[in-house]
Amino acid sequence: MKVVRKIIEIDEELCTGCGECVPDCAEGSLQIIDGKAKLVADKLCDGLGACLGSCPTGALKIVEREAEEFDEEAVEEFLARKKQEEAGAAAGGGCPSAQIRTMQPITPCQAANVPTSQTGTALSHWPVQIRLIPESAPFLENCDLLVAADCTAVAYAGLQQDFLSGRVVMMGCPKFDDQQLYVDRFTAIFKARTLKSLTILIMEVPCCSTMLQIIKRAYEDASASFPVRQVVISTQGSIIHDQAW
């Protein structure tokens, strides 16, 4: 049944697709689709506007218009279904390419004694995508974790040598992936696993800064205490920011 009520409205011209609003929507009604924030369904939005303050461009506002009534049961079903989908993805969903594997990476000593083109990889595990790695993955225990935005792999030529070697890596894009999934995944990992350290590797572009917000939220939610290093890469492939939290 449709009624005139308060509901979120998104100005797509102002929306940059940064996704900062997504984690603040407890009902999961906001998602990044095709590079823009979208309202998944009217009935999933309570119209309270908890997401408004997180938008850096002012693309979100509350309006009154005809819409389906807010449906708490629909929200619960939506979130439950979403959680099941995420669990399936974390378990690999039956896909061989997502099965948890631990490998033996090449050591720095080995790399120094063979031609660059034959050095292999410093990668020690599979998979590497954030949404495919559950907190139960054995390689996460007592590791130095590297969380890298996807674009850093091609922007920074020395990623394997300077950042991947000796670390477990989790990669993803905070602009196009589900940010709440990221928050939940990292919170679960930070609670379930003992980490030696965390290095966050992102690009200088605005949407990449969302990864920092995601990690900070998970860090706080999990009451974590391990050291964190934040590194920002320019689009020209150089390190322009490197500091510890």
Protein Blocks (a to p, Z undefined) as FASTA:
>chain_A
ZZddddddddfklpgolommmmmmmnopacceehiacdfblklpgolopmmmmpmnopac
cdddddddddfklmmmmmmmmmmmmmmmmnonopaklpccddddddfklmmmccfklnop
abfbdcfbfklmcfklmklgopacddddfklmmmpmklmmmmmgopacddddfklmcfkl
mmmmmmmmmmmpccfbdcddddfbfklmmmmmmmmmmmmmnopabdcddddddfkopafb
dcdZZ
